[in-house]
Amino acid sequence: MSMNVSSSFTLLGFSDLSCSHYVLFAILLVIYLLTWISNLLLLTSITLSSDLDTPMYFLLGNLSLVDICFSTVTVPQLLQGLYHGRSSISFLCCFLQMYFFVSLGITENFLLSVMAFDRYLAICNPLRYTSMMNKSLCSVLVVGSWVTAALHSFLHTFSISRLTYCEDRLVHHFFCDMTSLIRLSCSSTALPELLIYTEGTLAIIIPFLFIMASYLFIAHAIVKLKSNEGRRKAFFSCSSHLIVVSLFYGTIIFIYFRPPTDYSPSYDRMVSLVYTVITPMLNPFIYSLRNQEVKDTLKKLICRNLYTVP
């Protein structure tokens, strides 16, 4: 049966969960609110404070913006599904959700590689860092990340939207995931699968390898430092980024880079919760709690607002 704009899918989400849906609803709602509050606080601090007017914090501000949008693409639909048991989503909304989900996910992927490049220049070429990582280059890299990710997402979304879907339009997920929709198709899925395993793989693996290569050079530079204090500061400046990279790529690799025979809807849903719900909440805490400059800026902003309140 061919799909049209008026057709719809049913997102099963966690309808088969044995525990109370309302308990999970309450937990995820709190996490979602924390995601907004923590990322907005970090984004506001970076925007308003002249002390944080550096390339590293400009990139971090973009990461916070991505995290807010990324969680908003999926979590409200997930909450609706938990409240009602399952949720229906139109053909158009489903593929719009897929488009923004893939686009924002790849944007974060690119931003993490740009942040690794920033740390590489700061530690391996400290004398040239200011001249090389200027606002112009930083802006070009960030805009390039957003635009490239948008084009990448359009390619995948368009190819999957052209498939023919059968009567059974039950999506065993809490959002319109590419692999879940491909499994519902009655027509040949050769093209979208080829795109996922070639272009899609390259879009993830190349930035990941770039990050790993950057940290090999960084590790080599840290080892060559004579001062223990210098080594500690250099490692500490990278540790937050390394934690975020581990969380992001660990879950992505588990979901999308494994044999099709290992497919399990329940495991996929649980792991997807990590990178769609948990990670966007944790990122600002990882960066702010481990960064004295951010903590000092937050304290100044809070104190300034308290003193200005009549």
C-alpha positions as CSV (number, residue, x, y, z in Angstrom):
1,M,0.0,0.0,0.0
2,S,1.5,3.4,-1.0
3,M,1.7,6.1,1.6
4,N,0.4,9.6,1.2
5,V,0.5,12.7,3.4
6,S,-2.8,11.8,5.1
7,S,-1.6,8.4,6.1
8,S,-0.2,7.8,9.6
9,F,2.0,5.5,11.7
10,T,1.5,4.2,15.2
11,L,4.4,4.6,17.6
12,L,4.2,1.7,20.1
13,G,6.9,3.2,22.3
14,F,6.8,1.6,25.7
15,S,3.3,0.2,25.5
16,D,4.6,-3.3,26.4
17,L,6.3,-2.1,29.5
18,S,5.1,-4.0,32.6
19,C,5.7,-1.1,35.1
20,S,3.5,2.0,35.4
21,H,3.7,4.2,32.4
22,Y,2.9,7.2,34.6
23,V,6.0,6.6,36.7
24,L,8.2,6.6,33.5
25,F,6.3,9.7,32.3
26,A,7.0,11.6,35.5
27,I,10.7,10.6,35.4
28,L,11.2,11.6,31.7
29,L,9.3,14.8,32.2
30,V,11.6,15.8,35.0
31,I,14.6,14.9,32.9
32,Y,13.3,16.9,29.9
33,L,12.7,20.0,32.1
34,L,16.2,19.6,33.5
35,T,17.6,19.4,29.9
36,W,15.9,22.7,29.0
37,I,16.9,24.5,32.3
38,S,20.6,23.3,32.4
39,N,21.2,23.9,28.7
40,L,19.5,27.3,28.8
41,L,21.6,28.3,31.8
42,L,24.8,27.3,30.1
43,L,23.8,29.0,26.8
44,T,22.8,32.2,28.6
45,S,26.0,32.2,30.6
46,I,28.1,31.9,27.4
47,T,26.0,34.5,25.6
48,L,26.0,37.2,28.3
49,S,29.5,36.7,29.8
50,S,32.5,38.4,28.2
51,D,34.8,36.0,30.1
52,L,33.4,33.1,28.0
53,D,33.8,34.8,24.7
54,T,36.2,32.2,23.3
55,P,35.9,29.6,20.5
56,M,35.6,26.8,22.9
57,Y,32.6,28.3,24.6
58,F,31.1,29.4,21.3
59,L,31.2,25.7,20.3
60,L,29.8,24.6,23.6
61,G,26.9,27.1,23.2
62,N,26.1,25.5,19.9
63,L,26.2,22.1,21.5
64,S,23.7,23.2,24.1
65,L,21.4,24.5,21.4
66,V,21.6,21.2,19.6
67,D,20.8,19.3,22.8
68,I,17.7,21.4,23.5
69,C,16.4,20.9,20.0
70,F,17.5,17.2,19.8
71,S,15.5,16.3,22.9
72,T,12.5,18.3,21.9
73,V,12.3,16.4,18.6
74,T,11.5,13.1,20.4
75,V,10.7,13.6,24.1
76,P,7.2,15.4,23.7
77,Q,6.1,12.6,21.4
78,L,7.4,10.0,23.8
79,L,5.6,11.7,26.8
80,Q,2.4,11.7,24.8
81,G,2.8,8.0,24.0
82,L,3.4,7.2,27.7
83,Y,0.3,9.1,28.8
84,H,-2.0,7.6,26.2
85,G,-0.3,4.1,25.9
86,R,0.7,4.6,22.3
87,S,0.6,7.6,19.9
88,S,-0.4,8.1,16.3
89,I,1.8,10.3,14.1
90,S,1.0,11.5,10.5
91,F,3.2,10.6,7.5
92,L,4.3,14.2,7.2
93,C,5.1,14.7,10.9
94,C,6.9,11.3,11.1
95,F,9.3,12.2,8.4
96,L,9.7,15.8,9.7
97,Q,10.7,14.2,13.0
98,M,13.1,11.9,11.3
99,Y,14.6,14.7,9.3
100,F,15.3,16.9,12.4
101,F,16.4,14.0,14.5
102,V,19.0,12.9,11.9
103,S,20.1,16.4,11.1
104,L,20.6,17.4,14.8
105,G,22.3,14.1,15.6
106,I,24.8,14.6,12.8
107,T,25.3,18.3,13.7
108,E,26.3,17.2,17.2
109,N,28.6,14.6,15.6
110,F,30.3,17.3,13.6
111,L,30.4,19.8,16.5
112,L,32.2,17.2,18.7
113,S,34.8,16.8,16.0
114,V,35.2,20.6,15.7
115,M,35.6,20.8,19.5
116,A,38.3,18.1,19.3
117,F,40.1,20.2,16.7
118,D,39.8,23.3,19.0
119,R,41.4,21.3,21.9
120,Y,44.1,20.0,19.5
121,L,45.1,23.5,18.5
122,A,44.9,24.9,22.1
123,I,47.3,22.1,23.4
124,C,49.5,21.2,20.5
125,N,49.8,24.7,19.0
126,P,49.2,27.2,21.9
127,L,51.2,30.0,20.4
128,R,49.2,30.0,17.1
129,Y,45.8,29.1,18.7
130,T,44.4,32.6,18.8
131,S,45.4,33.4,15.3
132,M,44.2,30.1,13.8
133,M,41.0,29.4,15.8
134,N,39.6,32.9,15.3
135,K,35.9,33.8,15.1
136,S,35.8,33.6,11.3
137,L,37.1,30.1,11.2
138,C,34.9,29.0,14.1
139,S,31.8,30.4,12.4
140,V,32.6,28.7,9.1
141,L,33.1,25.4,10.9
142,V,29.9,25.7,12.9
143,V,27.7,26.8,9.9
144,G,29.3,24.1,7.8
145,S,28.4,21.5,10.4
146,W,24.7,22.6,10.5
147,V,24.4,22.9,6.7
148,T,26.2,19.6,5.9
149,A,24.1,17.8,8.5
150,A,20.9,19.2,7.0
151,L,21.8,18.0,3.5
152,H,22.8,14.6,4.9
153,S,19.4,14.3,6.7
154,F,17.4,15.3,3.6
155,L,19.1,12.6,1.5
156,H,18.2,9.9,4.0
157,T,14.7,11.2,4.8
158,F,13.8,11.6,1.2
159,S,14.9,8.0,0.2
160,I,13.0,6.4,3.1
161,S,9.9,8.6,2.5
162,R,9.7,7.2,-1.1
163,L,9.2,3.6,0.1
164,T,5.9,1.8,0.0
165,Y,4.5,0.8,3.3
166,C,2.1,-2.1,4.2
167,E,-1.1,-2.1,6.2
168,D,0.9,-2.8,9.4
169,R,2.2,0.6,10.2
170,L,3.2,-0.2,13.9
171,V,6.5,1.4,14.7
172,H,8.3,-0.5,17.4
173,H,9.9,2.6,18.7
174,F,9.0,5.9,20.5
175,F,10.0,8.0,17.5
176,C,10.3,7.7,13.7
177,D,13.7,6.0,13.5
178,M,15.2,5.3,10.1
179,T,15.8,1.6,10.7
180,S,12.4,1.0,12.3
181,L,10.6,2.5,9.3
182,I,12.7,0.6,6.8
183,R,11.6,-2.7,8.4
184,L,7.9,-1.7,7.8
185,S,8.4,-1.3,4.0
186,C,6.8,-3.7,1.5
187,S,9.0,-2.4,-1.3
188,S,12.7,-2.7,-2.0
189,T,14.8,-1.0,0.7
190,A,18.1,-1.4,-1.1
191,L,18.7,2.3,-1.8
192,P,18.0,3.6,1.8
193,E,20.0,0.7,3.3
194,L,22.9,1.4,0.9
195,L,22.8,5.1,1.9
196,I,22.8,4.2,5.6
197,Y,25.7,1.7,5.3
198,T,27.8,3.9,3.0
199,E,27.2,7.7,3.3
200,G,25.6,7.4,6.7
201,T,28.5,5.3,8.0
202,L,31.1,7.8,6.6
203,A,29.2,10.7,8.2
204,I,29.7,9.1,11.6
205,I,33.0,7.3,11.3
206,I,35.1,10.1,9.7
207,P,34.4,12.6,12.5
208,F,34.9,9.8,15.0
209,L,38.3,8.9,13.5
210,F,39.2,12.6,13.3
211,I,38.4,13.0,17.1
212,M,40.5,9.9,17.9
213,A,43.4,11.2,15.8
214,S,43.2,14.6,17.5
215,Y,43.4,13.0,20.9
216,L,46.4,10.9,19.9
217,F,48.3,14.1,19.0
218,I,47.0,15.7,22.2
219,A,48.1,12.7,24.4
220,H,51.5,12.9,22.7
221,A,51.8,16.6,23.5
222,I,50.7,16.1,27.1
223,V,53.3,13.4,27.7
224,K,56.0,15.8,26.4
225,L,55.1,18.4,29.0
226,K,57.7,18.7,31.7
227,S,55.4,20.2,34.4
228,N,52.9,17.9,36.2
229,E,50.7,20.9,36.7
230,G,50.8,21.5,33.0
231,R,49.8,17.9,32.2
232,R,47.0,18.1,34.7
233,K,45.5,21.3,33.3
234,A,45.8,20.0,29.7
235,F,44.1,16.7,30.5
236,F,41.4,18.5,32.6
237,S,40.6,20.8,29.7
238,C,39.9,17.7,27.5
239,S,38.2,15.4,30.0
240,S,34.7,16.9,29.7
241,H,34.8,16.6,25.9
242,L,36.0,13.0,26.1
243,I,33.2,12.0,28.5
244,V,30.6,13.5,26.1
245,V,32.2,11.9,23.1
246,S,32.1,8.5,24.9
247,L,28.4,8.8,25.7
248,F,27.5,10.0,22.2
249,Y,29.4,7.5,20.1
250,G,29.0,4.6,22.5
251,T,25.2,4.6,22.1
252,I,25.3,5.4,18.4
253,I,27.6,2.6,17.6
254,F,25.5,0.1,19.6
255,I,22.3,1.1,17.7
256,Y,23.4,1.6,14.1
257,F,26.7,-0.4,13.7
258,R,25.8,-4.0,14.5
259,P,24.5,-7.0,12.5
260,P,20.8,-6.9,11.6
261,T,20.4,-10.3,13.2
262,D,21.1,-8.6,16.6
263,Y,18.1,-6.4,16.2
264,S,16.0,-6.1,19.4
265,P,13.2,-3.5,19.7
266,S,13.3,-3.4,23.5
267,Y,17.1,-3.0,23.7
268,D,17.1,-0.4,20.9
269,R,14.4,1.6,22.8
270,M,16.4,1.6,26.1
271,V,19.7,2.5,24.4
272,S,17.9,5.2,22.4
273,L,16.7,6.7,25.7
274,V,20.3,7.3,26.6
275,Y,21.2,9.5,23.6
276,T,17.9,11.2,23.1
277,V,16.9,11.9,26.7
278,I,19.8,11.3,29.1
279,T,22.8,12.6,27.2
280,P,21.3,16.0,26.3
281,M,20.6,16.5,30.0
282,L,24.1,15.4,31.2
283,N,26.1,17.4,28.7
284,P,25.7,20.8,30.4
285,F,26.3,19.3,33.8
286,I,29.5,17.6,32.6
287,Y,30.8,20.8,31.1
288,S,29.7,23.2,33.9
289,L,30.5,21.1,37.0
290,R,34.0,20.3,35.7
291,N,34.7,23.8,34.5
292,Q,35.6,26.5,37.0
293,E,35.1,29.4,34.5
294,V,31.5,28.3,33.8
295,K,30.7,27.8,37.5
296,D,32.1,31.3,38.3
297,T,30.1,32.9,35.5
298,L,26.9,31.2,36.7
299,K,27.5,32.4,40.2
300,K,28.1,36.0,39.0
301,L,24.9,35.9,36.9
302,I,22.8,34.5,39.7
303,C,24.2,37.0,42.3
304,R,23.7,39.9,39.9
305,N,20.0,38.9,39.3
306,L,19.4,38.4,43.1
307,Y,20.8,41.9,43.8
308,T,18.8,43.6,41.1
309,V,15.5,42.1,42.3
310,P,13.6,44.8,44.2
